[in-house]
Amino acid sequence: MKNTVKECEDPGIEGEEKLRTASLESMIDLTHQVGKNVRAEKFTITGVKKIGDGKKVVACHKQNYPYVVFYCHAMDRTRLYMVQLVGVDGTKTKAVTVCHTNTKSWNPKHLAFQLLKVKPGTVPICHFLPEDYVVWVRN
């Protein structure tokens, strides 16, 4: 934690502009640095393979800490998939995707509900997992 705080407080190196942020919204404040002629690369889902039985998933999220610390939690009614993607330029990649099928008890202010303009418990919420997450499922 000290290292994270130190990195935020240290002055940037020459030619670097830094931003401390705890939200996606404030992160956008620094994106003007990449210019105006930037567009998100578009990908098409070309394959989906279910992983595990969908009854219980244990996900472990790497935390920012001076040594390896994971926050792990077990979730019911959560499905895991390996998704194949192809970019418009032909780039191929795979991503682990999780779909939460029971979101009734989630905070209504969760970013997913705001972005999708839906309410808790009305639709599954799916998202890609970062590569430093560890996920455990039953075969």
N, CA, C and O atoms as a GROMACS GRO file, in nm:
protein
  556
    1MET      N    1   0.083  -0.118   0.000
    1MET     CA    2   0.000   0.000   0.000
    1MET      C    3   0.088   0.125   0.000
    1MET      O    4   0.058   0.222  -0.070
    2LYS      N    5   0.196   0.122   0.079
    2LYS     CA    6   0.285   0.237   0.082
    2LYS      C    7   0.340   0.266  -0.057
    2LYS      O    8   0.351   0.382  -0.098
    3ASN      N    9   0.375   0.159  -0.130
    3ASN     CA   10   0.430   0.175  -0.264
    3ASN      C   11   0.328   0.239  -0.358
    3ASN      O   12   0.364   0.326  -0.438
    4THR      N   13   0.203   0.198  -0.348
    4THR     CA   14   0.098   0.256  -0.432
    4THR      C   15   0.082   0.404  -0.402
    4THR      O   16   0.074   0.486  -0.494
    5VAL      N   17   0.079   0.440  -0.274
    5VAL     CA   18   0.067   0.581  -0.235
    5VAL      C   19   0.188   0.659  -0.282
    5VAL      O   20   0.176   0.770  -0.332
    6LYS      N   21   0.308   0.600  -0.265
    6LYS     CA   22   0.432   0.667  -0.306
    6LYS      C   23   0.431   0.693  -0.456
    6LYS      O   24   0.466   0.803  -0.500
    7GLU      N   25   0.392   0.593  -0.536
    7GLU     CA   26   0.387   0.611  -0.681
    7GLU      C   27   0.292   0.723  -0.720
    7GLU      O   28   0.319   0.799  -0.813
    8CYS      N   29   0.182   0.734  -0.648
    8CYS     CA   30   0.085   0.840  -0.677
    8CYS      C   31   0.141   0.978  -0.640
    8CYS      O   32   0.116   1.076  -0.710
    9GLU      N   33   0.216   0.984  -0.531
    9GLU     CA   34   0.265   1.113  -0.482
    9GLU      C   35   0.394   1.158  -0.547
    9GLU      O   36   0.422   1.278  -0.552
   10ASP      N   37   0.474   1.065  -0.598
   10ASP     CA   38   0.600   1.102  -0.662
   10ASP      C   39   0.573   1.186  -0.786
   10ASP      O   40   0.476   1.163  -0.858
   11PRO      N   41   0.661   1.286  -0.813
   11PRO     CA   42   0.644   1.362  -0.936
   11PRO      C   43   0.672   1.271  -1.056
   11PRO      O   44   0.751   1.178  -1.046
   12GLY      N   45   0.609   1.298  -1.165
   12GLY     CA   46   0.630   1.218  -1.285
   12GLY      C   47   0.768   1.241  -1.343
   12GLY      O   48   0.833   1.341  -1.312
   13ILE      N   49   0.812   1.149  -1.427
   13ILE     CA   50   0.939   1.168  -1.496
   13ILE      C   51   0.919   1.268  -1.608
   13ILE      O   52   0.806   1.302  -1.642
   14GLU      N   53   1.027   1.317  -1.665
   14GLU     CA   54   1.019   1.417  -1.771
   14GLU      C   55   0.933   1.364  -1.886
   14GLU      O   56   0.954   1.254  -1.936
   15GLY      N   57   0.835   1.444  -1.926
   15GLY     CA   58   0.746   1.407  -2.034
   15GLY      C   59   0.627   1.323  -1.991
   15GLY      O   60   0.549   1.277  -2.074
   16GLU      N   61   0.613   1.303  -1.860
   16GLU     CA   62   0.503   1.222  -1.809
   16GLU      C   63   0.405   1.309  -1.732
   16GLU      O   64   0.445   1.390  -1.649
   17GLU      N   65   0.277   1.293  -1.761
   17GLU     CA   66   0.171   1.357  -1.683
   17GLU      C   67   0.102   1.248  -1.604
   17GLU      O   68   0.063   1.145  -1.661
   18LYS      N   69   0.087   1.268  -1.474
   18LYS     CA   70   0.030   1.165  -1.388
   18LYS      C   71  -0.107   1.205  -1.336
   18LYS      O   72  -0.140   1.324  -1.330
   19LEU      N   73  -0.184   1.106  -1.300
   19LEU     CA   74  -0.316   1.129  -1.244
   19LEU      C   75  -0.344   1.022  -1.140
   19LEU      O   76  -0.327   0.903  -1.167
   20ARG      N   77  -0.385   1.063  -1.022
   20ARG     CA   78  -0.434   0.968  -0.920
   20ARG      C   79  -0.584   0.961  -0.939
   20ARG      O   80  -0.652   1.063  -0.944
   21THR      N   81  -0.635   0.840  -0.949
   21THR     CA   82  -0.778   0.827  -0.972
   21THR      C   83  -0.834   0.703  -0.903
   21THR      O   84  -0.765   0.602  -0.888
   22ALA      N   85  -0.957   0.714  -0.863
   22ALA     CA   86  -1.027   0.600  -0.804
   22ALA      C   87  -1.155   0.571  -0.882
   22ALA      O   88  -1.239   0.494  -0.838
   23SER      N   89  -1.169   0.634  -1.000
   23SER     CA   90  -1.290   0.612  -1.080
   23SER      C   91  -1.258   0.617  -1.228
   23SER      O   92  -1.162   0.682  -1.271
   24LEU      N   93  -1.340   0.548  -1.306
   24LEU     CA   94  -1.324   0.552  -1.452
   24LEU      C   95  -1.351   0.691  -1.505
   24LEU      O   96  -1.288   0.736  -1.601
   25GLU      N   97  -1.445   0.760  -1.443
   25GLU     CA   98  -1.482   0.893  -1.490
   25GLU      C   99  -1.364   0.989  -1.483
   25GLU      O  100  -1.339   1.063  -1.578
   26SER      N  101  -1.290   0.988  -1.372
   26SER     CA  102  -1.177   1.080  -1.361
   26SER      C  103  -1.059   1.034  -1.446
   26SER      O  104  -0.974   1.116  -1.483
   27MET      N  105  -1.052   0.906  -1.479
   27MET     CA  106  -0.947   0.856  -1.567
   27MET      C  107  -0.959   0.920  -1.705
   27MET      O  108  -0.858   0.945  -1.772
   28ILE      N  109  -1.081   0.947  -1.746
   28ILE     CA  110  -1.106   1.008  -1.876
   28ILE      C  111  -1.039   1.145  -1.887
   28ILE      O  112  -1.005   1.189  -1.997
   29ASP      N  113  -1.021   1.212  -1.773
   29ASP     CA  114  -0.958   1.344  -1.774
   29ASP      C  115  -0.819   1.342  -1.838
   29ASP      O  116  -0.777   1.443  -1.894
   30LEU      N  117  -0.748   1.231  -1.830
   30LEU     CA  118  -0.612   1.223  -1.884
   30LEU      C  119  -0.609   1.170  -2.027
   30LEU      O  120  -0.506   1.178  -2.093
   31THR      N  121  -0.719   1.117  -2.075
   31THR     CA  122  -0.719   1.054  -2.208
   31THR      C  123  -0.700   1.154  -2.321
   31THR      O  124  -0.669   1.113  -2.433
   32HIS      N  125  -0.718   1.282  -2.296
   32HIS     CA  126  -0.695   1.381  -2.401
   32HIS      C  127  -0.551   1.377  -2.451
   32HIS      O  128  -0.522   1.427  -2.559
   33GLN      N  129  -0.460   1.319  -2.373
   33GLN     CA  130  -0.319   1.312  -2.409
   33GLN      C  131  -0.293   1.224  -2.531
   33GLN      O  132  -0.193   1.242  -2.600
   34VAL      N  133  -0.382   1.130  -2.560
   34VAL     CA  134  -0.358   1.041  -2.673
   34VAL      C  135  -0.403   1.102  -2.806
   34VAL      O  136  -0.379   1.045  -2.911
   35GLY      N  137  -0.468   1.218  -2.801
   35GLY     CA  138  -0.509   1.286  -2.923
   35GLY      C  139  -0.654   1.260  -2.957
   35GLY      O  140  -0.728   1.194  -2.884
   36LYS      N  141  -0.694   1.314  -3.073
   36LYS     CA  142  -0.833   1.304  -3.115
   36LYS      C  143  -0.857   1.198  -3.220
   36LYS      O  144  -0.970   1.152  -3.236
   37ASN      N  145  -0.754   1.157  -3.290
   37ASN     CA  146  -0.770   1.059  -3.397
   37ASN      C  147  -0.748   0.918  -3.344
   37ASN      O  148  -0.669   0.841  -3.399
   38VAL      N  149  -0.819   0.885  -3.238
   38VAL     CA  150  -0.807   0.754  -3.174
   38VAL      C  151  -0.945   0.689  -3.177
   38VAL      O  152  -1.046   0.753  -3.146
   39ARG      N  153  -0.948   0.563  -3.214
   39ARG     CA  154  -1.076   0.493  -3.211
   39ARG      C  155  -1.055   0.356  -3.147
   39ARG      O  156  -0.949   0.295  -3.159
   40ALA      N  157  -1.155   0.313  -3.080
   40ALA     CA  158  -1.149   0.182  -3.016
   40ALA      C  159  -1.146   0.074  -3.123
   40ALA      O  160  -1.218   0.084  -3.223
   41GLU      N  161  -1.065  -0.026  -3.104
   41GLU     CA  162  -1.061  -0.135  -3.200
   41GLU      C  163  -1.185  -0.221  -3.180
   41GLU      O  164  -1.222  -0.254  -3.068
   42LYS      N  165  -1.247  -0.258  -3.289
   42LYS     CA  166  -1.368  -0.338  -3.283
   42LYS      C  167  -1.332  -0.486  -3.296
   42LYS      O  168  -1.252  -0.525  -3.380
   43PHE      N  169  -1.395  -0.567  -3.211
   43PHE     CA  170  -1.375  -0.711  -3.213
   43PHE      C  171  -1.509  -0.780  -3.231
   43PHE      O  172  -1.613  -0.730  -3.188
   44THR      N  173  -1.505  -0.896  -3.294
   44THR     CA  174  -1.623  -0.980  -3.311
   44THR      C  175  -1.601  -1.109  -3.232
   44THR      O  176  -1.493  -1.168  -3.236
   45ILE      N  177  -1.703  -1.152  -3.160
   45ILE     CA  178  -1.697  -1.278  -3.088
   45ILE      C  179  -1.716  -1.390  -3.189
   45ILE      O  180  -1.818  -1.396  -3.258
   46THR      N  181  -1.616  -1.479  -3.200
   46THR     CA  182  -1.622  -1.586  -3.298
   46THR      C  183  -1.641  -1.724  -3.235
   46THR      O  184  -1.659  -1.823  -3.306
   47GLY      N  185  -1.636  -1.731  -3.104
   47GLY     CA  186  -1.656  -1.859  -3.037
   47GLY      C  187  -1.674  -1.840  -2.888
   47GLY      O  188  -1.615  -1.750  -2.828
   48VAL      N  189  -1.755  -1.926  -2.828
   48VAL     CA  190  -1.778  -1.922  -2.684
   48VAL      C  191  -1.780  -2.065  -2.632
   48VAL      O  192  -1.852  -2.150  -2.685
   49LYS      N  193  -1.701  -2.092  -2.528
   49LYS     CA  194  -1.698  -2.225  -2.467
   49LYS      C  195  -1.722  -2.210  -2.318
   49LYS      O  196  -1.650  -2.137  -2.249
   50LYS      N  197  -1.824  -2.279  -2.267
   50LYS     CA  198  -1.855  -2.274  -2.124
   50LYS      C  199  -1.746  -2.348  -2.047
   50LYS      O  200  -1.699  -2.454  -2.090
   51ILE      N  201  -1.706  -2.291  -1.934
   51ILE     CA  202  -1.606  -2.351  -1.846
   51ILE      C  203  -1.675  -2.387  -1.714
   51ILE      O  204  -1.741  -2.302  -1.655
   52GLY      N  205  -1.661  -2.511  -1.669
   52GLY     CA  206  -1.720  -2.552  -1.542
   52GLY      C  207  -1.868  -2.579  -1.553
   52GLY      O  208  -1.926  -2.577  -1.662
   53ASP      N  209  -1.930  -2.604  -1.436
   53ASP     CA  210  -2.071  -2.641  -1.435
   53ASP      C  211  -2.165  -2.525  -1.407
   53ASP      O  212  -2.287  -2.543  -1.411
   54GLY      N  213  -2.113  -2.406  -1.379
   54GLY     CA  214  -2.196  -2.288  -1.359
   54GLY      C  215  -2.265  -2.281  -1.224
   54GLY      O  216  -2.346  -2.191  -1.201
   55LYS      N  217  -2.234  -2.373  -1.134
   55LYS     CA  218  -2.301  -2.371  -1.004
   55LYS      C  219  -2.226  -2.286  -0.902
   55LYS      O  220  -2.288  -2.215  -0.823
   56LYS      N  221  -2.094  -2.293  -0.903
   56LYS     CA  222  -2.015  -2.217  -0.806
   56LYS      C  223  -1.883  -2.178  -0.872
   56LYS      O  224  -1.817  -2.261  -0.935
   57VAL      N  225  -1.845  -2.053  -0.858
   57VAL     CA  226  -1.719  -2.001  -0.910
   57VAL      C  227  -1.647  -1.932  -0.794
   57VAL      O  228  -1.708  -1.857  -0.719
   58VAL      N  229  -1.518  -1.958  -0.781
   58VAL     CA  230  -1.435  -1.885  -0.686
   58VAL      C  231  -1.341  -1.798  -0.768
   58VAL      O  232  -1.260  -1.848  -0.846
   59ALA      N  233  -1.352  -1.667  -0.750
   59ALA     CA  234  -1.268  -1.572  -0.823
   59ALA      C  235  -1.175  -1.503  -0.724
   59ALA      O  236  -1.216  -1.463  -0.615
   60CYS      N  237  -1.049  -1.489  -0.764
   60CYS     CA  238  -0.949  -1.423  -0.681
   60CYS      C  239  -0.890  -1.306  -0.759
   60CYS      O  240  -0.835  -1.324  -0.868
   61HIS      N  241  -0.903  -1.187  -0.703
   61HIS     CA  242  -0.859  -1.064  -0.768
   61HIS      C  243  -0.729  -1.017  -0.703
   61HIS      O  244  -0.723  -1.001  -0.581
   62LYS      N  245  -0.626  -0.993  -0.783
   62LYS     CA  246  -0.499  -0.944  -0.730
   62LYS      C  247  -0.519  -0.803  -0.677
   62LYS      O  248  -0.579  -0.718  -0.743
   63GLN      N  249  -0.467  -0.779  -0.556
   63GLN     CA  250  -0.479  -0.649  -0.493
   63GLN      C  251  -0.348  -0.571  -0.506
   63GLN      O  252  -0.241  -0.631  -0.515
   64ASN      N  253  -0.356  -0.440  -0.505
   64ASN     CA  254  -0.237  -0.357  -0.506
   64ASN      C  255  -0.179  -0.358  -0.365
   64ASN      O  256  -0.233  -0.296  -0.274
   65TYR      N  257  -0.068  -0.427  -0.351
   65TYR     CA  258  -0.005  -0.440  -0.220
   65TYR      C  259   0.141  -0.472  -0.245
   65TYR      O  260   0.175  -0.523  -0.352
   66PRO      N  261   0.229  -0.444  -0.150
   66PRO     CA  262   0.373  -0.467  -0.173
   66PRO      C  263   0.410  -0.612  -0.202
   66PRO      O  264   0.513  -0.638  -0.263
   67TYR      N  265   0.328  -0.706  -0.159
   67TYR     CA  266   0.350  -0.846  -0.193
   67TYR      C  267   0.217  -0.904  -0.240
   67TYR      O  268   0.114  -0.837  -0.232
   68VAL      N  269   0.221  -1.026  -0.290
   68VAL     CA  270   0.102  -1.083  -0.353
   68VAL      C  271  -0.010  -1.104  -0.251
   68VAL      O  272   0.005  -1.179  -0.154
   69VAL      N  273  -0.121  -1.038  -0.274
   69VAL     CA  274  -0.241  -1.052  -0.193
   69VAL      C  275  -0.359  -1.062  -0.290
   69VAL      O  276  -0.372  -0.980  -0.381
   70PHE      N  277  -0.444  -1.161  -0.270
   70PHE     CA  278  -0.563  -1.176  -0.352
   70PHE      C  279  -0.687  -1.160  -0.266
   70PHE      O  280  -0.690  -1.205  -0.151
   71TYR      N  281  -0.789  -1.096  -0.321
   71TYR     CA  282  -0.922  -1.092  -0.260
   71TYR      C  283  -1.002  -1.200  -0.332
   71TYR      O  284  -1.025  -1.189  -0.453
   72CYS      N  285  -1.045  -1.302  -0.260
   72CYS     CA  286  -1.118  -1.413  -0.321
   72CYS      C  287  -1.261  -1.418  -0.269
   72CYS      O  288  -1.287  -1.388  -0.152
   73HIS      N  289  -1.352  -1.457  -0.356
   73HIS     CA  290  -1.492  -1.474  -0.314
   73HIS      C  291  -1.557  -1.582  -0.398
   73HIS      O  292  -1.527  -1.598  -0.516
   74ALA      N  293  -1.648  -1.657  -0.334
   74ALA     CA  294  -1.722  -1.764  -0.401
   74ALA      C  295  -1.860  -1.710  -0.438
   74ALA      O  296  -1.925  -1.643  -0.358
   75MET      N  297  -1.902  -1.740  -0.561
   75MET     CA  298  -2.029  -1.686  -0.611
   75MET      C  299  -2.116  -1.798  -0.666
   75MET      O  300  -2.070  -1.883  -0.742
   76ASP      N  301  -2.243  -1.797  -0.626
   76ASP     CA  302  -2.342  -1.888  -0.684
   76ASP      C  303  -2.395  -1.828  -0.813
   76ASP      O  304  -2.384  -1.707  -0.837
   77ARG      N  305  -2.452  -1.912  -0.894
   77ARG     CA  306  -2.518  -1.869  -1.018
   77ARG      C  307  -2.432  -1.773  -1.100
   77ARG      O  308  -2.476  -1.667  -1.144
   78THR      N  309  -2.308  -1.814  -1.118
   78THR     CA  310  -2.213  -1.737  -1.197
   78THR      C  311  -2.155  -1.831  -1.302
   78THR      O  312  -2.109  -1.940  -1.269
   79ARG      N  313  -2.158  -1.789  -1.427
   79ARG     CA  314  -2.109  -1.873  -1.536
   79ARG      C  315  -1.978  -1.818  -1.590
   79ARG      O  316  -1.957  -1.696  -1.593
   80LEU      N  317  -1.891  -1.908  -1.631
   80LEU     CA  318  -1.760  -1.871  -1.682
   80LEU      C  319  -1.747  -1.921  -1.825
   80LEU      O  320  -1.789  -2.032  -1.856
   81TYR      N  321  -1.689  -1.839  -1.912
   81TYR     CA  322  -1.674  -1.874  -2.053
   81TYR      C  323  -1.534  -1.836  -2.103
   81TYR      O  324  -1.473  -1.741  -2.053
   82MET      N  325  -1.485  -1.912  -2.202
   82MET     CA  326  -1.368  -1.872  -2.278
   82MET      C  327  -1.422  -1.820  -2.410
   82MET      O  328  -1.488  -1.893  -2.485
   83VAL      N  329  -1.394  -1.694  -2.439
   83VAL     CA  330  -1.449  -1.628  -2.556
   83VAL      C  331  -1.337  -1.601  -2.656
   83VAL      O  332  -1.233  -1.546  -2.622
   84GLN      N  333  -1.359  -1.642  -2.781
   84GLN     CA  334  -1.264  -1.614  -2.889
   84GLN      C  335  -1.308  -1.486  -2.959
   84GLN      O  336  -1.426  -1.468  -2.989
   85LEU      N  337  -1.211  -1.399  -2.985
   85LEU     CA  338  -1.239  -1.270  -3.047
   85LEU      C  339  -1.148  -1.249  -3.168
   85LEU      O  340  -1.033  -1.293  -3.169
   86VAL      N  341  -1.201  -1.181  -3.270
   86VAL     CA  342  -1.122  -1.144  -3.387
   86VAL      C  343  -1.144  -0.995  -3.413
   86VAL      O  344  -1.257  -0.949  -3.425
   87GLY      N  345  -1.033  -0.920  -3.420
   87GLY     CA  346  -1.040  -0.777  -3.448
   87GLY      C  347  -1.062  -0.751  -3.595
   87GLY      O  348  -1.040  -0.839  -3.678
   88VAL      N  349  -1.104  -0.630  -3.629
   88VAL     CA  350  -1.128  -0.595  -3.769
   88VAL      C  351  -0.999  -0.605  -3.851
   88VAL      O  352  -1.004  -0.622  -3.973
   89ASP      N  353  -0.884  -0.594  -3.784
   89ASP     CA  354  -0.756  -0.607  -3.855
   89ASP      C  355  -0.706  -0.751  -3.859
   89ASP      O  356  -0.595  -0.776  -3.906
   90GLY      N  357  -0.788  -0.846  -3.812
   90GLY     CA  358  -0.752  -0.987  -3.814
   90GLY      C  359  -0.686  -1.038  -3.687
   90GLY      O  360  -0.661  -1.158  -3.674
   91THR      N  361  -0.658  -0.949  -3.592
   91THR     CA  362  -0.599  -0.989  -3.465
   91THR      C  363  -0.690  -1.088  -3.394
   91THR      O  364  -0.810  -1.063  -3.380
   92LYS      N  365  -0.633  -1.200  -3.348
   92LYS     CA  366  -0.712  -1.300  -3.275
   92LYS      C  367  -0.666  -1.302  -3.130
   92LYS      O  368  -0.548  -1.289  -3.100
   93THR      N  369  -0.762  -1.318  -3.040
   93THR     CA  370  -0.731  -1.328  -2.898
   93THR      C  371  -0.840  -1.408  -2.828
   93THR      O  372  -0.945  -1.435  -2.886
   94LYS      N  373  -0.814  -1.444  -2.705
   94LYS     CA  374  -0.913  -1.512  -2.621
   94LYS      C  375  -0.925  -1.436  -2.491
   94LYS      O  376  -0.830  -1.372  -2.446
   95ALA      N  377  -1.042  -1.444  -2.429
   95ALA     CA  378  -1.063  -1.377  -2.300
   95ALA      C  379  -1.156  -1.461  -2.214
   95ALA      O  380  -1.255  -1.516  -2.262
   96VAL      N  381  -1.122  -1.470  -2.086
   96VAL     CA  382  -1.212  -1.536  -1.991
   96VAL      C  383  -1.320  -1.436  -1.956
   96VAL      O  384  -1.292  -1.320  -1.924
   97THR      N  385  -1.443  -1.480  -1.961
   97THR     CA  386  -1.559  -1.394  -1.937
   97THR      C  387  -1.645  -1.456  -1.827
   97THR      O  388  -1.667  -1.577  -1.824
   98VAL      N  389  -1.693  -1.372  -1.738
   98VAL     CA  390  -1.780  -1.418  -1.630
   98VAL      C  391  -1.916  -1.352  -1.648
   98VAL      O  392  -1.926  -1.234  -1.680
   99CYS      N  393  -2.022  -1.430  -1.626
   99CYS     CA  394  -2.158  -1.377  -1.631
   99CYS      C  395  -2.225  -1.403  -1.497
   99CYS      O  396  -2.242  -1.517  -1.455
  100HIS      N  397  -2.263  -1.295  -1.431
  100HIS     CA  398  -2.333  -1.302  -1.303
  100HIS      C  399  -2.483  -1.306  -1.334
  100HIS      O  400  -2.538  -1.209  -1.385
  101THR      N  401  -2.548  -1.418  -1.302
  101THR     CA  402  -2.689  -1.433  -1.339
  101THR      C  403  -2.784  -1.386  -1.230
  101THR      O  404  -2.903  -1.368  -1.256
  102ASN      N  405  -2.733  -1.365  -1.109
  102ASN     CA  406  -2.818  -1.317  -1.000
  102ASN      C  407  -2.758  -1.189  -0.943
  102ASN      O  408  -2.666  -1.194  -0.861
  103THR      N  409  -2.810  -1.076  -0.985
  103THR     CA  410  -2.756  -0.946  -0.940
  103THR      C  411  -2.856  -0.870  -0.853
  103THR      O  412  -2.841  -0.750  -0.831
  104LYS      N  413  -2.958  -0.940  -0.803
  104LYS     CA  414  -3.064  -0.874  -0.723
  104LYS      C  415  -3.010  -0.798  -0.604
  104LYS      O  416  -3.061  -0.690  -0.570
  105SER      N  417  -2.907  -0.852  -0.538
  105SER     CA  418  -2.858  -0.788  -0.416
  105SER      C  419  -2.743  -0.690  -0.440
  105SER      O  420  -2.687  -0.636  -0.345
  106TRP      N  421  -2.707  -0.667  -0.567
  106TRP     CA  422  -2.598  -0.574  -0.597
  106TRP      C  423  -2.641  -0.430  -0.571
  106TRP      O  424  -2.760  -0.398  -0.574
  107ASN      N  425  -2.546  -0.345  -0.546
  107ASN     CA  426  -2.571  -0.203  -0.528
  107ASN      C  427  -2.627  -0.145  -0.658
  107ASN      O  428  -2.565  -0.161  -0.763
  108PRO      N  429  -2.742  -0.079  -0.654
  108PRO     CA  430  -2.800  -0.022  -0.776
  108PRO      C  431  -2.710   0.081  -0.843
  108PRO      O  432  -2.729   0.112  -0.960
  109LYS      N  433  -2.612   0.135  -0.769
  109LYS     CA  434  -2.520   0.234  -0.827
  109LYS      C  435  -2.396   0.169  -0.889
  109LYS      O  436  -2.305   0.240  -0.932
  110HIS      N  437  -2.392   0.035  -0.895
  110HIS     CA  438  -2.279  -0.035  -0.955
  110HIS      C  439  -2.260   0.016  -1.098
  110HIS      O  440  -2.358   0.039  -1.170
  111LEU      N  441  -2.135   0.032  -1.139
  111LEU     CA  442  -2.103   0.087  -1.271
  111LEU      C  443  -2.170   0.009  -1.384
  111LEU      O  444  -2.212   0.069  -1.483
  112ALA      N  445  -2.179  -0.123  -1.372
  112ALA     CA  446  -2.241  -0.204  -1.478
  112ALA      C  447  -2.385  -0.162  -1.504
  112ALA      O  448  -2.427  -0.153  -1.620
  113PHE      N  449  -2.461  -0.136  -1.398
  113PHE     CA  450  -2.601  -0.095  -1.416
  113PHE      C  451  -2.609   0.043  -1.479
  113PHE      O  452  -2.698   0.069  -1.560
  114GLN      N  453  -2.519   0.131  -1.444
  114GLN     CA  454  -2.518   0.266  -1.501
  114GLN      C  455  -2.485   0.261  -1.650
  114GLN      O  456  -2.551   0.327  -1.731
  115LEU      N  457  -2.383   0.183  -1.687
  115LEU     CA  458  -2.343   0.174  -1.827
  115LEU      C  459  -2.451   0.108  -1.913
  115LEU      O  460  -2.476   0.152  -2.025
  116LEU      N  461  -2.514   0.003  -1.860
  116LEU     CA  462  -2.614  -0.071  -1.936
  116LEU      C  463  -2.755  -0.016  -1.922
  116LEU      O  464  -2.847  -0.058  -1.992
  117LYS      N  465  -2.772   0.080  -1.829
  117LYS     CA  466  -2.902   0.141  -1.803
  117LYS      C  467  -3.007   0.034  -1.768
  117LYS      O  468  -3.117   0.031  -1.824
  118VAL      N  469  -2.970  -0.052  -1.673
  118VAL     CA  470  -3.060  -0.157  -1.624
  118VAL      C  471  -3.061  -0.154  -1.471
  118VAL      O  472  -2.981  -0.084  -1.408
  119LYS      N  473  -3.152  -0.231  -1.414
  119LYS     CA  474  -3.164  -0.237  -1.268
  119LYS      C  475  -3.117  -0.373  -1.217
  119LYS      O  476  -3.118  -0.470  -1.292
  120PRO      N  477  -3.075  -0.380  -1.090
  120PRO     CA  478  -3.031  -0.507  -1.032
  120PRO      C  479  -3.137  -0.616  -1.048
  120PRO      O  480  -3.256  -0.592  -1.028
  121GLY      N  481  -3.090  -0.736  -1.083
  121GLY     CA  482  -3.179  -0.851  -1.093
  121GLY      C  483  -3.255  -0.864  -1.223
  121GLY      O  484  -3.330  -0.959  -1.240
  122THR      N  485  -3.237  -0.770  -1.316
  122THR     CA  486  -3.316  -0.775  -1.440
  122THR      C  487  -3.246  -0.847  -1.554
  122THR      O  488  -3.313  -0.908  -1.638
  123VAL      N  489  -3.114  -0.841  -1.559
  123VAL     CA  490  -3.038  -0.906  -1.666
  123VAL      C  491  -2.906  -0.959  -1.608
  123VAL      O  492  -2.858  -0.908  -1.507
  124PRO      N  493  -2.849  -1.062  -1.673
  124PRO     CA  494  -2.715  -1.104  -1.630
  124PRO      C  495  -2.613  -0.994  -1.661
  124PRO      O  496  -2.628  -0.920  -1.759
  125ILE      N  497  -2.511  -0.983  -1.579
  125ILE     CA  498  -2.402  -0.888  -1.603
  125ILE      C  499  -2.278  -0.969  -1.637
  125ILE      O  500  -2.231  -1.049  -1.557
  126CYS      N  501  -2.225  -0.948  -1.757
  126CYS     CA  502  -2.107  -1.021  -1.804
  126CYS      C  503  -1.992  -0.924  -1.827
  126CYS      O  504  -2.011  -0.810  -1.867
  127HIS      N  505  -1.870  -0.974  -1.801
  127HIS     CA  506  -1.752  -0.891  -1.825
  127HIS      C  507  -1.629  -0.980  -1.842
  127HIS      O  508  -1.626  -1.093  -1.794
  128PHE      N  509  -1.530  -0.925  -1.910
  128PHE     CA  510  -1.403  -0.994  -1.926
  128PHE      C  511  -1.325  -0.985  -1.795
  128PHE      O  512  -1.344  -0.891  -1.718
  129LEU      N  513  -1.238  -1.083  -1.770
  129LEU     CA  514  -1.155  -1.081  -1.651
  129LEU      C  515  -1.012  -1.040  -1.687
  129LEU      O  516  -0.960  -1.085  -1.789
  130PRO      N  517  -0.950  -0.957  -1.606
  130PRO     CA  518  -0.809  -0.923  -1.629
  130PRO      C  519  -0.722  -1.048  -1.619
  130PRO      O  520  -0.759  -1.146  -1.553
  131GLU      N  521  -0.606  -1.044  -1.683
  131GLU     CA  522  -0.522  -1.163  -1.687
  131GLU      C  523  -0.457  -1.197  -1.553
  131GLU      O  524  -0.405  -1.307  -1.537
  132ASP      N  525  -0.459  -1.105  -1.456
  132ASP     CA  526  -0.399  -1.138  -1.326
  132ASP      C  527  -0.502  -1.189  -1.225
  132ASP      O  528  -0.471  -1.200  -1.106
  133TYR      N  529  -0.623  -1.221  -1.270
  133TYR     CA  530  -0.723  -1.284  -1.183
  133TYR      C  531  -0.704  -1.435  -1.191
  133TYR      O  532  -0.656  -1.488  -1.291
  134VAL      N  533  -0.742  -1.504  -1.084
  134VAL     CA  534  -0.740  -1.649  -1.081
  134VAL      C  535  -0.883  -1.694  -1.054
  134VAL      O  536  -0.948  -1.643  -0.963
  135VAL      N  537  -0.931  -1.791  -1.133
  135VAL     CA  538  -1.069  -1.838  -1.118
  135VAL      C  539  -1.068  -1.989  -1.104
  135VAL      O  540  -0.999  -2.060  -1.177
  136TRP      N  541  -1.148  -2.038  -1.008
  136TRP     CA  542  -1.160  -2.181  -0.982
  136TRP      C  543  -1.305  -2.223  -1.009
  136TRP      O  544  -1.399  -2.157  -0.966
  137VAL      N  545  -1.321  -2.337  -1.082
  137VAL     CA  546  -1.454  -2.391  -1.111
  137VAL      C  547  -1.450  -2.543  -1.099
  137VAL      O  548  -1.343  -2.604  -1.102
  138ARG      N  549  -1.570  -2.603  -1.087
  138ARG     CA  550  -1.580  -2.749  -1.091
  138ARG      C  551  -1.582  -2.794  -1.236
  138ARG      O  552  -1.632  -2.722  -1.323
  139ASN      N  553  -1.526  -2.913  -1.261
  139ASN     CA  554  -1.530  -2.969  -1.397
  139ASN      C  555  -1.668  -3.019  -1.430
  139ASN      O  556  -1.691  -3.070  -1.540
   0.00000   0.00000   0.00000
